[in-house]
Amino acid sequence: MGMYFLVLDRVTWAPILPLKISFFTWCLLRNFLPLDVNIQHRGVALGSRCFCCYGVKESIDHLFVIGVVATQVWRHFQGCLQLLEGIG
């Protein structure tokens, strides 16, 4: 996994990217975003609901990959970029 992060770090911290994008990507890839599931894991009791669909727990997978809104976003870019079928 160390080599995986070394390669991703090279792309994440590329000089052409704005620092805020690099920092967000770095946090996303390491699951350091302050999402409900991560906050609960650190011992804080709070109810968790996705702010987009109000249905399931707010997690990285749901918000960026499998959630209703995430799926719509991926399908939009899939169409725009003519990506391979199978996303979402």
N, C-alpha and C positions, 0 to 999 in steps of 0.2 A: 504494500500500500504506500510505502514511502516514495517509491519511484513514480507512482501514479500522481502523488501530490507535487513532486518536483516538475513533472511535465505540465500539469495544470497551473502551477505557480508561474511558470514561464509565460504562459498565455494570459493568465489573470492579471499579472502585473506588467503587461506590455506597455511601453511608453506611449503608444498611440491612444490608449484608453484613458478616459477621465478617472481620476483617483477615486471618486465616489462609486463608479461602476466596478472598479477593481476591488474595492473594499466590500461592496455588497456581494460580489461573486465569491470572494474569499470566504465570507461568512456563510453564504448559501451552501457552498461545497463542503463545509465542515459542520453544518447543522448548528451554527451559532446564532441564527436569527432569533429574535425574541418572540417566538410564536408560543401560543398557549401550551402546546404539548411540552416544549422545552422549559417553560416557566414552571409548569406542574412538576416536571422531572426534578427540578431544584427545590421542591418542597413547598411551593406556594399553592394554596388551595384556591382554585378559581374554576368557574364553569367554562367550558370550551365549546365554541361554535364558530364555524366558518362565517366570516362577515359577508361573503358573497352569496352563499346559498342557505345559510342558517341551518344546515342539516347535520354535518358531521364535525368531528374535532378539527381544529385548525392545525395542520401539519404541513411540512414541506411537500410531501407527496401530493396531498390534496390541493394545496394552493398552486403548485407549479406543474403538476403532471396529470393527475386523474380527476380533479374536481371539474364541475360543470363549466365554470368560466375558463379554467386552464385548457380544457379540451377544446372549447370554442376558439381560444387564442391560437393553439397549435394548429387547428384545422384551417384557420385564416392564413397563417404563414405557410402552411403546407400547400394551399392553393396558390398563394402569391409566388412562392419559390419553386413550385412544382416538385415538392419533395416526394419521396417514396411513400406509398400507401402503408398503413399500419400504425401511424401515430394517432393516439387517442382512440 
